[in-house]
Amino acid sequence: MTGNEAVSAEAELRALIEDRTRAIREKDVAAVLSVYAPDVLVYDLIDPLRHTGRESVGKRLEAWLSQFREGPIGYELRDLRLTVGGDAAFSHCLSHVDATTTEGQRIDMWWRATSCFARIDGRWMVTHEHSSVPFDMETGRASLGLKP
């Protein structure tokens, strides 16, 4: 991969990530799903251990985003790092949601996220994602109150 190709690929991926972030804020499940490969594998924060395939990820996204009140939600990425090599790339960042559920509960939470991408038929697609939160080894409880 030449220097220009790497710069171009990184720009394409950053645009994809920005578009997906905007789609999450707007709770647009179809737009979010459009960047996932059909056989994507996702390790999420909640049960089950994994979601396999775009359909499973879509059901999870629908459940997650529908729990919030009408209108956009607060969602951001921080400290995004991106590595590109040929037709494969990965990113890692801290993700943050700040929104109120339909039941009036405020969720203000940070987690770690890693995404893997492949260029499929000339288009970058998410092939794997992993989200996690640290936990307290003594209590076994997730550390949900951490802030960067």
VODRENFI-612664 format. One line per field, with one value per atom (N, C-alpha, C): residue in three letters; atom name; x, y, z. Coordinates in Angstrom, 2 decimals, decimal comma. Layout:
% VODRENFI-612664
res Ala_...
atom CA_...
c1 X_...
c2 Y_...
c3 Z_...
//
This chain:
% VODRENFI-612664
res Met_Met_Met_Thr_Thr_Thr_Gly_Gly_Gly_Asn_Asn_Asn_Glu_Glu_Glu_Ala_Ala_Ala_Val_Val_Val_Ser_Ser_Ser_Ala_Ala_Ala_Glu_Glu_Glu_Ala_Ala_Ala_Glu_Glu_Glu_Leu_Leu_Leu_Arg_Arg_Arg_Ala_Ala_Ala_Leu_Leu_Leu_Ile_Ile_Ile_Glu_Glu_Glu_Asp_Asp_Asp_Arg_Arg_Arg_Thr_Thr_Thr_Arg_Arg_Arg_Ala_Ala_Ala_Ile_Ile_Ile_Arg_Arg_Arg_Glu_Glu_Glu_Lys_Lys_Lys_Asp_Asp_Asp_Val_Val_Val_Ala_Ala_Ala_Ala_Ala_Ala_Val_Val_Val_Leu_Leu_Leu_Ser_Ser_Ser_Val_Val_Val_Tyr_Tyr_Tyr_Ala_Ala_Ala_Pro_Pro_Pro_Asp_Asp_Asp_Val_Val_Val_Leu_Leu_Leu_Val_Val_Val_Tyr_Tyr_Tyr_Asp_Asp_Asp_Leu_Leu_Leu_Ile_Ile_Ile_Asp_Asp_Asp_Pro_Pro_Pro_Leu_Leu_Leu_Arg_Arg_Arg_His_His_His_Thr_Thr_Thr_Gly_Gly_Gly_Arg_Arg_Arg_Glu_Glu_Glu_Ser_Ser_Ser_Val_Val_Val_Gly_Gly_Gly_Lys_Lys_Lys_Arg_Arg_Arg_Leu_Leu_Leu_Glu_Glu_Glu_Ala_Ala_Ala_Trp_Trp_Trp_Leu_Leu_Leu_Ser_Ser_Ser_Gln_Gln_Gln_Phe_Phe_Phe_Arg_Arg_Arg_Glu_Glu_Glu_Gly_Gly_Gly_Pro_Pro_Pro_Ile_Ile_Ile_Gly_Gly_Gly_Tyr_Tyr_Tyr_Glu_Glu_Glu_Leu_Leu_Leu_Arg_Arg_Arg_Asp_Asp_Asp_Leu_Leu_Leu_Arg_Arg_Arg_Leu_Leu_Leu_Thr_Thr_Thr_Val_Val_Val_Gly_Gly_Gly_Gly_Gly_Gly_Asp_Asp_Asp_Ala_Ala_Ala_Ala_Ala_Ala_Phe_Phe_Phe_Ser_Ser_Ser_His_His_His_Cys_Cys_Cys_Leu_Leu_Leu_Ser_Ser_Ser_His_His_His_Val_Val_Val_Asp_Asp_Asp_Ala_Ala_Ala_Thr_Thr_Thr_Thr_Thr_Thr_Thr_Thr_Thr_Glu_Glu_Glu_Gly_Gly_Gly_Gln_Gln_Gln_Arg_Arg_Arg_Ile_Ile_Ile_Asp_Asp_Asp_Met_Met_Met_Trp_Trp_Trp_Trp_Trp_Trp_Arg_Arg_Arg_Ala_Ala_Ala_Thr_Thr_Thr_Ser_Ser_Ser_Cys_Cys_Cys_Phe_Phe_Phe_Ala_Ala_Ala_Arg_Arg_Arg_Ile_Ile_Ile_Asp_Asp_Asp_Gly_Gly_Gly_Arg_Arg_Arg_Trp_Trp_Trp_Met_Met_Met_Val_Val_Val_Thr_Thr_Thr_His_His_His_Glu_Glu_Glu_His_His_His_Ser_Ser_Ser_Ser_Ser_Ser_Val_Val_Val_Pro_Pro_Pro_Phe_Phe_Phe_Asp_Asp_Asp_Met_Met_Met_Glu_Glu_Glu_Thr_Thr_Thr_Gly_Gly_Gly_Arg_Arg_Arg_Ala_Ala_Ala_Ser_Ser_Ser_Leu_Leu_Leu_Gly_Gly_Gly_Leu_Leu_Leu_Lys_Lys_Lys_Pro_Pro_Pro
atom N_CA_C_N_CA_C_N_CA_C_N_CA_C_N_CA_C_N_CA_C_N_CA_C_N_CA_C_N_CA_C_N_CA_C_N_CA_C_N_CA_C_N_CA_C_N_CA_C_N_CA_C_N_CA_C_N_CA_C_N_CA_C_N_CA_C_N_CA_C_N_CA_C_N_CA_C_N_CA_C_N_CA_C_N_CA_C_N_CA_C_N_CA_C_N_CA_C_N_CA_C_N_CA_C_N_CA_C_N_CA_C_N_CA_C_N_CA_C_N_CA_C_N_CA_C_N_CA_C_N_CA_C_N_CA_C_N_CA_C_N_CA_C_N_CA_C_N_CA_C_N_CA_C_N_CA_C_N_CA_C_N_CA_C_N_CA_C_N_CA_C_N_CA_C_N_CA_C_N_CA_C_N_CA_C_N_CA_C_N_CA_C_N_CA_C_N_CA_C_N_CA_C_N_CA_C_N_CA_C_N_CA_C_N_CA_C_N_CA_C_N_CA_C_N_CA_C_N_CA_C_N_CA_C_N_CA_C_N_CA_C_N_CA_C_N_CA_C_N_CA_C_N_CA_C_N_CA_C_N_CA_C_N_CA_C_N_CA_C_N_CA_C_N_CA_C_N_CA_C_N_CA_C_N_CA_C_N_CA_C_N_CA_C_N_CA_C_N_CA_C_N_CA_C_N_CA_C_N_CA_C_N_CA_C_N_CA_C_N_CA_C_N_CA_C_N_CA_C_N_CA_C_N_CA_C_N_CA_C_N_CA_C_N_CA_C_N_CA_C_N_CA_C_N_CA_C_N_CA_C_N_CA_C_N_CA_C_N_CA_C_N_CA_C_N_CA_C_N_CA_C_N_CA_C_N_CA_C_N_CA_C_N_CA_C_N_CA_C_N_CA_C_N_CA_C_N_CA_C_N_CA_C_N_CA_C_N_CA_C_N_CA_C_N_CA_C_N_CA_C_N_CA_C_N_CA_C_N_CA_C_N_CA_C_N_CA_C_N_CA_C_N_CA_C_N_CA_C_N_CA_C_N_CA_C_N_CA_C_N_CA_C_N_CA_C_N_CA_C_N_CA_C_N_CA_C_N_CA_C_N_CA_C_N_CA_C_N_CA_C_N_CA_C_N_CA_C_N_CA_C_N_CA_C_N_CA_C
c1 0,85_0,00_0,89_0,70_1,49_1,01_1,78_1,41_0,07_-0,14_-1,41_-2,58_-2,37_-3,43_-3,79_-2,78_-3,03_-3,80_-3,43_-4,13_-5,57_-5,78_-7,13_-7,97_-7,39_-8,11_-8,47_-7,53_-7,83_-8,94_-8,93_-9,99_-11,34_-11,37_-12,61_-13,13_-12,23_-12,64_-13,11_-12,42_-12,86_-14,25_-14,51_-15,84_-16,89_-16,55_-17,47_-17,78_-16,75_-16,92_-17,76_-17,49_-18,27_-19,74_-19,98_-21,36_-22,07_-21,37_-21,99_-22,28_-21,37_-21,59_-22,83_-22,96_-24,12_-25,40_-25,35_-26,52_-26,92_-25,95_-26,27_-26,96_-26,41_-27,05_-28,50_-28,75_-30,09_-30,96_-30,37_-31,07_-31,56_-30,73_-31,05_-30,40_-31,12_-30,59_-30,15_-30,95_-30,60_-29,28_-29,07_-27,82_-26,63_-26,81_-25,74_-25,41_-26,42_-26,21_-25,57_-25,73_-25,23_-23,71_-23,00_-21,54_-21,05_-21,96_-21,57_-21,56_-20,53_-20,46_-21,58_-22,09_-23,17_-22,82_-21,56_-21,16_-20,41_-20,69_-20,02_-20,14_-19,11_-19,10_-18,93_-19,86_-19,83_-19,83_-18,85_-18,81_-19,30_-20,48_-21,15_-20,99_-21,51_-21,44_-22,41_-23,48_-24,50_-24,62_-25,39_-25,62_-26,23_-25,98_-25,16_-23,67_-22,86_-21,42_-21,07_-21,87_-21,58_-22,86_-22,80_-23,84_-23,16_-23,73_-23,15_-24,10_-23,62_-24,40_-25,11_-25,35_-25,97_-27,38_-28,13_-29,49_-29,49_-28,60_-28,50_-28,07_-27,10_-26,63_-27,76_-28,54_-29,66_-30,69_-31,00_-31,95_-31,41_-30,12_-29,49_-29,51_-29,17_-29,20_-30,61_-31,59_-32,98_-33,39_-33,04_-33,39_-32,67_-31,39_-30,62_-31,16_-31,30_-31,68_-33,14_-34,01_-35,42_-35,69_-34,71_-34,92_-34,84_-34,34_-34,16_-35,36_-35,53_-36,62_-36,51_-37,62_-37,67_-36,55_-36,11_-35,08_-33,70_-32,70_-31,32_-30,81_-29,79_-29,14_-27,73_-27,19_-25,80_-24,91_-24,05_-23,14_-21,88_-20,72_-19,46_-18,37_-17,34_-16,13_-15,00_-14,11_-12,96_-11,69_-10,60_-9,28_-9,27_-9,93_-9,99_-8,60_-8,18_-6,92_-7,28_-6,64_-6,96_-5,66_-5,63_-4,49_-4,99_-4,35_-4,77_-3,59_-3,88_-2,87_-3,54_-3,39_-4,01_-5,52_-6,14_-7,60_-8,13_-7,32_-7,74_-7,36_-8,17_-7,90_-8,56_-8,10_-8,78_-8,72_-9,69_-9,72_-10,01_-9,60_-9,99_-10,24_-11,15_-11,53_-12,29_-12,63_-13,57_-14,90_-15,97_-17,31_-18,11_-19,01_-19,79_-21,22_-22,15_-23,56_-24,05_-24,83_-25,46_-26,88_-27,82_-29,20_-30,15_-31,43_-32,46_-33,36_-33,63_-34,48_-35,94_-36,77_-38,21_-38,83_-38,15_-38,63_-38,05_-37,28_-36,76_-35,41_-34,75_-33,43_-32,35_-31,46_-30,35_-29,21_-28,68_-27,52_-26,38_-25,32_-24,11_-22,95_-22,50_-21,58_-20,50_-19,29_-18,15_-17,78_-17,30_-16,78_-15,69_-14,96_-13,87_-14,42_-13,97_-14,46_-13,32_-13,31_-12,38_-13,20_-12,91_-13,60_-12,57_-12,91_-12,07_-12,82_-12,10_-12,69_-11,99_-12,73_-12,15_-12,76_-11,96_-12,49_-13,11_-14,42_-15,18_-15,82_-15,48_-15,99_-15,77_-14,58_-14,21_-14,75_-15,46_-16,10_-15,68_-15,32_-14,96_-16,20_-16,07_-17,17_-16,62_-17,44_-17,09_-17,26_-16,19_-16,25_-16,25_-15,78_-15,75_-15,74_-16,47_-16,41_-16,37_-15,68_-15,59_-15,73_-16,72_-16,94_-16,75_-16,19_-15,98_-15,90_-16,16_-15,92_-15,02_-14,15_-13,34_-14,25_-13,76_-14,53_-13,62_-14,22_-13,52_-13,28_-12,03_-11,69_-12,21_-12,31_-12,77_-14,27_-15,04_-16,49_-17,12_-16,38_-16,92_-17,88_-18,01_-18,93_-18,25_-19,03_-18,53_-18,26_-17,22_-16,86_-17,50_-18,78_-19,55_-19,41_-18,86_-18,76_-17,46_-16,59_-15,30_-15,48_-14,65_-14,64_-13,21_-13,03_-11,63_-11,00
c2 -1,17_0,00_1,23_2,10_3,33_4,32_5,35_6,38_7,02_7,32_7,93_6,98_5,69_4,70_4,58_4,61_4,52_5,74_6,91_8,14_8,09_7,64_7,53_6,52_5,35_4,33_4,84_5,52_6,06_7,10_7,95_8,95_8,28_7,23_6,48_5,88_5,28_4,66_5,69_6,80_7,85_8,37_8,50_8,92_7,86_6,59_5,50_5,55_5,71_5,76_6,97_8,11_9,32_9,14_8,54_8,30_7,34_6,30_5,34_6,00_6,83_7,55_8,44_9,15_10,00_9,15_8,00_7,12_6,58_6,30_5,85_6,98_8,19_9,34_9,50_9,29_9,46_8,21_7,17_5,88_5,29_5,42_4,92_3,54_2,50_1,14_0,72_1,01_0,61_1,23_2,50_3,16_2,57_2,26_1,63_0,27_-0,52_-1,87_-1,87_-0,80_-0,77_-0,91_-0,67_-0,77_-2,11_-2,99_-4,29_-5,35_-6,18_-7,31_-8,30_-9,04_-10,00_-10,99_-11,41_-12,41_-11,80_-10,54_-9,84_-10,62_-10,51_-11,12_-10,00_-9,88_-8,80_-9,37_-8,94_-9,23_-7,96_-8,04_-6,86_-6,81_-5,74_-5,56_-6,46_-6,88_-7,66_-9,05_-9,91_-11,27_-11,22_-12,20_-13,39_-13,09_-14,12_-13,93_-13,31_-13,58_-13,04_-12,93_-12,02_-11,88_-12,19_-13,11_-13,52_-13,15_-12,38_-11,99_-10,68_-10,03_-8,71_-8,73_-9,80_-9,86_-9,85_-10,63_-10,66_-9,31_-8,68_-7,36_-6,34_-6,46_-5,55_-5,65_-6,86_-7,04_-6,42_-6,58_-6,00_-4,47_-3,92_-2,46_-1,90_-2,57_-2,13_-2,12_-3,17_-3,24_-2,13_-1,91_-0,90_0,50_0,85_2,21_2,52_1,52_1,77_1,99_1,71_1,93_3,41_4,25_5,67_6,50_7,63_8,56_9,01_9,57_10,10_11,10_11,18_12,14_11,53_12,31_11,83_11,54_10,71_10,43_11,03_11,23_11,65_10,44_10,50_9,39_9,97_9,55_10,07_9,01_9,22_8,42_9,34_8,81_9,61_8,77_9,45_8,81_7,74_8,01_7,06_6,89_5,66_5,30_4,34_4,49_3,70_3,19_1,92_1,31_0,63_0,96_0,43_-0,29_-1,45_-2,20_-2,99_-2,53_-3,23_-3,18_-4,35_-4,44_-4,77_-4,55_-4,79_-3,59_-3,33_-2,20_-2,49_-1,79_-1,85_-0,49_-0,29_0,94_0,58_1,47_1,34_2,74_2,80_4,09_3,87_4,96_4,95_5,45_4,75_5,12_5,61_6,55_7,16_7,36_6,97_7,27_8,08_9,09_9,92_10,19_9,44_9,52_9,08_9,35_8,98_7,92_6,88_5,81_6,25_5,46_5,76_5,70_5,03_4,95_6,04_6,96_8,09_7,88_6,76_6,50_7,09_7,88_8,46_7,44_7,25_6,38_7,26_7,28_8,05_7,09_6,47_5,35_5,39_5,03_4,89_3,42_3,00_1,65_1,66_0,56_0,40_-0,31_0,09_-0,53_-0,72_-1,89_-2,21_-2,68_-2,15_-2,55_-3,01_-4,09_-4,60_-4,42_-4,02_-3,72_-4,52_-4,84_-5,44_-4,74_-4,60_-4,04_-5,21_-5,16_-6,23_-5,63_-6,19_-5,67_-4,16_-3,72_-2,32_-1,40_-1,94_-1,11_-1,58_-0,63_-0,98_-1,42_-2,54_-3,09_-3,51_-3,40_-3,90_-5,41_-6,13_-7,59_-8,14_-7,33_-7,76_-6,52_-6,61_-5,56_-6,21_-5,52_-5,98_-4,78_-4,83_-3,79_-4,39_-3,60_-4,12_-2,98_-3,33_-2,43_-3,16_-2,43_-3,08_-3,52_-4,42_-4,82_-4,93_-4,82_-4,92_-6,39_-6,80_-8,21_-8,73_-7,88_-8,33_-8,54_-7,64_-7,73_-8,43_-8,47_-9,03_-8,08_-6,84_-5,88_-5,04_-4,75_-3,88_-2,50_-1,86_-0,49_0,48_0,74_1,56_3,05_3,47_4,90_5,54_4,82_5,38_6,42_7,43_8,50_8,68_9,03_9,23_10,49
c3 0,00_0,00_0,00_-0,97_-1,06_0,00_0,19_1,15_0,81_-0,48_-0,91_-0,70_-0,98_-0,79_0,69_1,56_3,00_3,49_3,01_3,40_2,92_1,69_1,14_1,91_2,22_2,98_4,37_5,02_6,35_6,27_5,27_5,11_4,89_4,08_3,85_5,15_5,93_7,19_8,20_8,28_9,21_8,83_7,54_7,09_7,45_7,26_7,63_9,12_9,93_11,39_11,79_11,17_11,45_11,05_9,89_9,44_10,39_10,82_11,75_13,10_13,57_14,83_14,72_13,62_13,39_13,34_12,68_12,58_13,96_14,81_16,18_16,93_16,84_17,51_17,07_15,78_15,21_15,36_15,93_16,14_14,82_13,79_12,45_12,28_12,69_12,68_11,28_10,26_8,89_8,46_8,77_8,39_9,15_10,43_11,20_10,58_10,31_9,78_8,40_7,64_6,27_6,19_7,28_7,27_7,80_8,21_8,74_7,65_7,62_6,70_7,06_6,09_6,37_7,47_7,55_8,54_9,73_10,05_11,14_12,45_13,28_14,61_15,62_16,58_17,55_18,97_19,76_21,20_21,88_22,46_23,01_24,52_25,11_26,56_27,32_26,67_27,36_26,75_27,41_26,91_25,53_24,70_24,86_24,66_24,63_24,46_23,12_22,11_20,78_19,96_19,00_17,98_16,65_15,90_14,63_13,51_12,57_11,41_11,58_10,45_10,42_11,04_10,81_11,35_12,88_13,48_14,94_15,50_14,84_15,26_15,12_14,06_13,86_14,97_15,40_16,51_17,79_18,03_19,22_19,15_17,99_17,83_18,03_17,44_17,59_19,05_19,79_21,22_21,99_21,70_22,42_22,14_20,88_20,53_20,85_20,82_21,11_22,60_23,46_24,88_25,26_24,32_24,62_24,17_24,83_24,48_23,04_22,55_21,19_20,96_19,72_19,35_19,44_19,04_19,04_20,45_20,52_21,80_21,78_22,97_23,09_22,89_21,90_21,61_21,00_21,51_21,00_21,09_20,29_20,34_20,76_21,58_22,01_21,85_21,56_21,42_20,33_19,21_18,11_17,50_17,38_16,71_15,58_14,46_13,28_12,65_12,30_11,64_10,38_9,25_7,96_7,31_6,74_6,00_4,88_3,67_2,54_2,63_2,58_2,63_4,01_5,04_6,42_7,28_8,29_9,20_10,54_11,56_12,84_13,51_14,40_15,19_16,63_17,51_18,91_19,46_20,42_20,99_22,29_22,91_24,02_23,46_23,81_23,36_24,56_24,30_25,38_24,93_25,78_25,55_26,75_26,46_27,49_27,01_27,55_27,07_28,17_27,96_28,93_28,30_29,08_28,59_28,58_27,92_27,88_29,27_30,20_31,59_32,47_31,89_32,64_33,30_33,06_33,65_32,76_33,35_32,59_32,53_31,33_31,14_30,66_31,44_31,14_31,34_30,26_30,38_29,31_29,70_28,80_28,70_27,52_27,36_26,31_26,23_25,27_24,05_22,87_21,64_20,64_20,03_18,96_17,77_16,60_15,37_14,35_13,64_12,56_11,25_10,23_8,92_7,85_6,80_5,60_4,40_3,35_2,11_1,34_1,20_0,54_-0,70_-1,85_-3,13_-3,25_-2,81_-2,93_-1,86_-0,89_0,14_1,53_2,40_3,76_4,54_5,24_6,04_7,40_8,43_9,77_9,74_10,09_10,13_11,55_12,50_13,90_14,79_15,90_16,93_18,30_19,20_20,58_21,50_22,38_23,38_24,76_25,66_27,02_28,02_29,26_30,39_31,37_32,07_33,10_34,25_35,07_36,24_37,44_38,62_39,89_40,20_40,29_40,51_41,85_42,85_44,17_44,24_43,60_43,70_42,48_41,38_40,16_39,45_39,93_39,34_38,27_37,23_36,16_36,70_36,19_36,59_35,61_35,80_34,86_35,07_36,19_36,48_36,04_35,37_34,96_33,87_33,91_32,90_32,43_31,15_30,65_31,23
//
